Amino acid sequence: MAKVTIDGIEVEVPDGTTILNAARKIGGELVPPAMCYYTSLKDSGGKCRVCLVKVAQGSTKDPRPMPKLVASCRTPVMDGMVVQSKSSAEVLEARKAVVEFLLINHPLDCPICDQAGECDLQNLAYEHGAAATRYEEDRRTFEKIDIGDKIKLHMTRCILCYRCTFVADQLTNDRVHGVLSRGDKSEISTYIHKAVDNDFSGNMIDVCPVGALTDKTFRFKSRVWFTNPVDAHRNCTKCSGKVILWKKGDDILRVSARKDKYGEVTEYICNECRFEHKTVSDWTTEGPRHVEHNSVISQNHYERTDLLKLKKEIERQIEFEKGAHLPPEPSPKLHE
């Protein structure tokens, strides 16, 4: 075990743990952002550089600071290490510079992008981005293409995080897409005359941090904050069957995998669950999906509706105990 101090908070983690995961064990605002790292995808990380941190003390044995900022997702902790994340002005300035680079070629199409409201780059730009760009050259553009019958690729939005290639490599035996060309000509695409067609290809949509890979069955149907995300499950022979149903009334507009508080999929789901079961009767509903209050999706207020019902029931119970003899209503099934 190694003891590491991050922004003044000490935590003990197993040897070999990265600085990023040590910070996640502490939690809170000191956790570095991550656009390319994904816990369940082997060898991911080290590409986007937004998780940079400052190592002020290397270890107890060698207290010298590291000469440059390091990528927290690829740097293992050492006993006695002292790390600065949110507390370092140098780190914040570096992250701001990285975001500026990520936005150089990114189109300003958030108002029409299906990823709006659940986009990691949007959140990152809001926290670290500048109000205006200094870039004067022409942005690179690509034509939108279909990679398979369910996935739309909008390469202009891509930040080359490589997550979609890793998930195809590690979930399937038939990856037919990858990064073509080099340098500023690099792009995600399929091999000639090939289309992405396997049982778990839809997970590429879930791991994409921007709107480069979108669900063709959901495109332009609704904004996510106008839908009600609900946890549900079904008996599936291919995957766990545990999903989120994005509902509008009684209609299921989209099915996606469940994610943790860092936006990472907890259990990957198959395409049958994702695309072929859009009827409420196909699923066993567990209850409303908890949405963090810093997300625009929380503006939906669907959880608050249950709280208002509870408040109303408590008021009726008080009146009943005072002698008003109003029959108490049954308790609504509330999410934690």
C-alpha positions in Angstrom: 0.0 0.0 0.0 1.1 3.6 -0.7 0.1 6.8 1.0 -0.3 9.7 -1.3 -1.5 13.3 -0.6 -3.6 15.0 -3.2 -4.5 18.7 -2.6 -3.8 18.3 1.1 -5.9 15.1 1.5 -4.1 11.8 2.3 -5.3 8.5 1.0 -3.9 5.0 1.1 -4.2 2.9 -2.1 -2.6 -0.3 -3.4 0.8 -0.1 -5.2 0.4 0.4 -8.9 -2.7 2.6 -8.6 -2.7 5.6 -10.8 -2.9 9.1 -9.5 -6.3 9.5 -11.2 -7.8 6.5 -9.5 -6.3 7.6 -6.1 -8.0 10.9 -6.6 -11.3 9.2 -7.4 -11.0 7.3 -4.2 -11.0 10.7 -2.4 -13.7 12.2 -4.7 -14.9 15.7 -5.0 -13.6 18.6 -7.1 -9.9 17.6 -6.9 -10.5 14.6 -9.2 -8.8 15.4 -12.6 -11.1 15.3 -15.7 -10.5 12.5 -18.2 -11.6 12.4 -21.8 -9.7 9.3 -23.1 -9.1 7.2 -20.0 -11.7 4.5 -19.3 -11.4 2.2 -16.3 -12.7 -0.9 -18.0 -10.7 -0.5 -21.2 -7.2 -1.8 -21.0 -4.4 0.5 -22.2 -6.7 3.5 -22.5 -5.5 6.9 -21.3 -2.5 9.2 -22.0 -3.9 10.8 -25.2 -6.0 13.8 -24.3 -3.8 15.3 -21.5 -6.6 17.0 -19.7 -5.9 15.0 -16.5 -2.5 16.7 -16.0 -1.4 17.1 -12.4 1.7 18.5 -10.6 3.8 16.1 -8.5 5.4 18.4 -5.9 7.1 15.4 -4.1 7.9 12.2 -5.9 8.0 9.9 -2.8 9.4 9.5 0.7 12.6 8.0 -0.6 13.0 10.7 -3.3 11.2 13.9 -2.3 12.3 15.8 -5.4 9.4 17.1 -7.5 8.8 15.8 -11.0 10.1 18.4 -13.5 7.0 18.5 -15.7 3.3 18.0 -15.3 2.3 14.4 -15.7 -0.8 12.6 -17.0 -2.5 11.3 -13.8 -4.2 8.5 -15.7 -0.9 6.9 -16.6 1.3 7.7 -13.6 1.4 5.3 -10.7 1.5 6.6 -7.1 4.5 6.1 -4.8 4.5 6.1 -1.1 4.8 9.6 0.2 3.9 11.3 -3.1 2.4 14.8 -2.9 0.2 15.8 -5.8 -1.4 19.1 -6.7 -4.5 19.0 -8.9 -7.2 21.7 -8.4 -4.9 23.6 -6.0 -2.2 24.4 -8.6 -2.6 27.4 -10.8 -0.1 25.9 -13.2 -2.2 22.8 -13.6 -5.4 24.8 -14.2 -3.6 26.9 -16.8 -2.3 23.7 -18.6 -5.8 22.2 -18.6 -7.1 25.4 -20.1 -4.5 25.2 -22.9 -5.4 21.5 -23.6 -9.1 22.4 -23.9 -8.2 25.2 -26.3 -6.4 22.6 -28.5 -9.3 20.2 -28.3 -11.7 22.9 -29.4 -9.5 24.1 -32.4 -11.3 21.9 -34.9 -14.4 21.2 -32.9 -17.6 22.6 -34.6 -19.8 24.9 -32.6 -22.9 22.8 -33.2 -23.9 22.2 -29.6 -27.5 23.5 -30.3 -28.1 20.7 -32.8 -25.8 18.0 -31.3 -27.5 15.0 -29.8 -24.7 14.7 -27.2 -25.6 18.1 -25.7 -26.5 17.9 -22.1 -24.3 14.8 -21.5 -21.1 15.8 -23.3 -17.8 15.6 -21.4 -16.2 18.2 -23.7 -19.1 20.6 -23.1 -18.6 20.3 -19.3 -14.8 20.6 -19.7 -15.1 23.7 -21.9 -17.5 25.3 -19.4 -15.0 24.8 -16.6 -11.7 25.4 -18.4 -12.5 26.9 -21.8 -11.9 30.4 -23.0 -14.7 32.7 -24.1 -13.2 33.1 -27.6 -10.8 31.2 -29.8 -7.5 32.5 -31.1 -7.4 30.0 -34.0 -7.6 31.8 -37.4 -7.1 28.9 -39.8 -9.8 26.9 -41.5 -11.2 24.1 -39.3 -11.0 20.6 -40.8 -14.4 19.1 -41.8 -15.6 15.7 -42.7 -18.8 14.3 -44.3 -21.1 12.5 -41.9 -21.1 8.8 -42.7 -23.0 5.7 -41.5 -20.8 3.0 -40.0 -23.4 0.2 -39.8 -27.2 0.6 -39.8 -27.4 2.0 -36.2 -24.5 4.3 -35.8 -23.8 7.7 -37.3 -20.2 8.9 -37.4 -19.7 12.7 -37.3 -15.9 12.8 -37.6 -15.8 16.6 -37.4 -16.7 16.4 -33.7 -14.1 13.7 -32.9 -11.2 14.4 -30.5 -9.4 11.1 -31.2 -9.7 9.7 -27.7 -9.5 6.1 -29.2 -12.2 4.8 -26.8 -14.3 3.4 -29.6 -11.4 1.5 -31.0 -10.5 0.0 -27.6 -14.1 -1.0 -26.9 -14.3 -2.7 -30.3 -11.0 -4.5 -29.7 -11.8 -5.7 -26.2 -15.5 -6.5 -26.5 -15.6 -8.1 -30.0 -13.5 -10.3 -32.2 -14.2 -8.3 -35.4 -13.0 -4.7 -35.2 -13.3 -3.2 -38.7 -12.7 0.5 -37.8 -9.7 2.4 -36.5 -7.6 5.5 -36.9 -6.6 6.1 -40.5 -3.9 8.6 -41.8 -1.5 10.5 -39.5 -1.1 13.9 -37.8 -3.8 16.4 -38.5 -5.2 14.1 -41.2 -6.0 11.4 -38.7 -9.6 10.2 -38.6 -11.8 7.4 -37.3 -13.2 5.3 -40.1 -13.9 1.8 -41.3 -11.8 -0.2 -43.6 -12.8 -0.1 -47.3 -16.2 -1.7 -47.9 -16.6 -2.7 -44.3 -19.4 -1.7 -41.8 -19.5 -2.0 -38.1 -21.8 -4.9 -37.4 -21.4 -6.9 -34.2 -23.5 -7.6 -31.1 -21.8 -5.0 -28.9 -21.0 -2.2 -31.4 -23.5 0.1 -29.7 -21.2 0.5 -26.7 -19.0 2.7 -28.9 -21.8 5.3 -28.6 -21.8 5.1 -24.8 -18.0 5.5 -24.4 -17.7 8.4 -26.9 -17.1 11.5 -24.8 -18.4 13.9 -27.5 -21.1 13.7 -30.2 -18.9 12.0 -32.8 -20.7 8.6 -32.5 -24.5 8.9 -32.1 -27.5 6.5 -32.1 -29.2 6.8 -35.4 -32.5 5.6 -33.8 -32.4 8.5 -31.4 -31.0 11.4 -33.5 -33.0 14.6 -33.3 -36.0 12.9 -31.5 -35.6 14.8 -28.3 -33.2 16.7 -26.0 -32.0 14.4 -23.1 -33.3 16.9 -20.5 -36.8 16.5 -21.9 -36.7 12.7 -21.2 -37.1 10.7 -18.0 -34.2 8.3 -17.5 -35.4 5.2 -15.7 -33.4 2.1 -14.5 -34.7 -1.1 -15.9 -33.7 -4.7 -16.7 -34.7 -7.7 -18.7 -33.5 -11.3 -19.0 -30.9 -11.4 -21.7 -28.7 -14.2 -22.7 -26.0 -11.9 -24.2 -25.5 -9.3 -21.5 -26.6 -8.3 -18.0 -29.8 -6.7 -19.4 -29.4 -3.8 -17.0 -30.0 -0.5 -18.8 -31.3 3.0 -18.7 -34.6 3.7 -20.5 -34.9 7.3 -21.8 -38.6 7.8 -21.8 -41.0 10.5 -23.0 -44.4 9.6 -21.7 -44.9 5.9 -22.4 -42.5 6.0 -25.4 -38.9 4.7 -25.1 -36.7 7.0 -27.2 -33.4 5.5 -26.4 -31.8 2.6 -24.4 -28.3 3.0 -23.0 -25.9 1.3 -20.6 -25.7 2.4 -17.0 -22.8 4.7 -16.1 -21.1 5.6 -12.8 -20.5 9.1 -11.5 -17.5 9.5 -13.7 -19.5 8.8 -16.9 -18.1 5.3 -17.4 -20.2 2.3 -18.3 -20.5 -0.2 -15.4 -21.7 -3.1 -17.6 -21.7 -3.2 -21.4 -25.0 -4.2 -23.1 -25.7 -5.9 -26.3 -27.3 -4.4 -29.4 -30.5 -6.4 -29.0 -31.2 -4.7 -25.7 -30.1 -1.3 -27.0 -31.9 -1.2 -30.4 -34.6 -3.9 -30.6 -36.6 -3.5 -27.3 -38.3 -0.1 -27.3 -41.6 -1.2 -25.7 -42.2 -0.7 -22.0 -43.6 -4.2 -21.6 -40.2 -5.6 -22.6 -38.6 -4.3 -19.4 -38.9 -4.5 -15.7 -38.8 -1.0 -14.4 -36.7 -0.4 -11.2 -37.3 3.3 -10.6 -36.0 6.8 -11.8 -32.3 7.1 -12.5 -30.5 9.4 -10.1 -29.0 12.4 -12.0 -26.3 14.6 -10.4 -27.5 18.1 -9.8 -24.7 19.6 -11.8 -26.1 18.0 -14.9 -28.5 19.8 -17.2 -30.6 16.6 -17.3 -31.5 17.3 -13.6 -33.5 20.3 -14.8 -36.1 17.7 -15.8 -37.3 17.6 -12.1 -38.7 14.1 -12.5 -37.2 13.0 -9.1 -38.5 16.2 -7.5 -42.1 15.2 -8.5 -41.8 12.2 -6.2 -40.5 14.4 -3.4 -43.5 16.7 -3.8 -45.8 13.6 -3.5 -44.0 12.7 -0.3 -44.4 16.2 1.1 -48.1 16.1 0.3 -48.5 12.7 2.0 -46.8 14.0 5.1 -49.1 17.0 5.3 -52.1 14.8 4.9 -50.8 12.5 7.7 -50.4 15.5 10.0 -54.0 16.7 9.3 -55.2 13.1 9.9 -53.5 13.0 13.3 -55.0 16.4 14.2 -58.4 14.9 13.7 -59.2 15.9 10.1 -59.7 12.2 9.3 -58.3 12.4 5.9 -57.2 9.0 4.7 -53.4 8.9 4.1 -52.4 8.2 0.6 -50.0 5.3 -0.1 -46.3 6.1 -0.1 -44.8 6.6 -3.5 -41.8 4.4 -4.4 -38.9 6.8 -4.0 -35.4 6.6 -5.3 -32.7 6.9 -2.6 
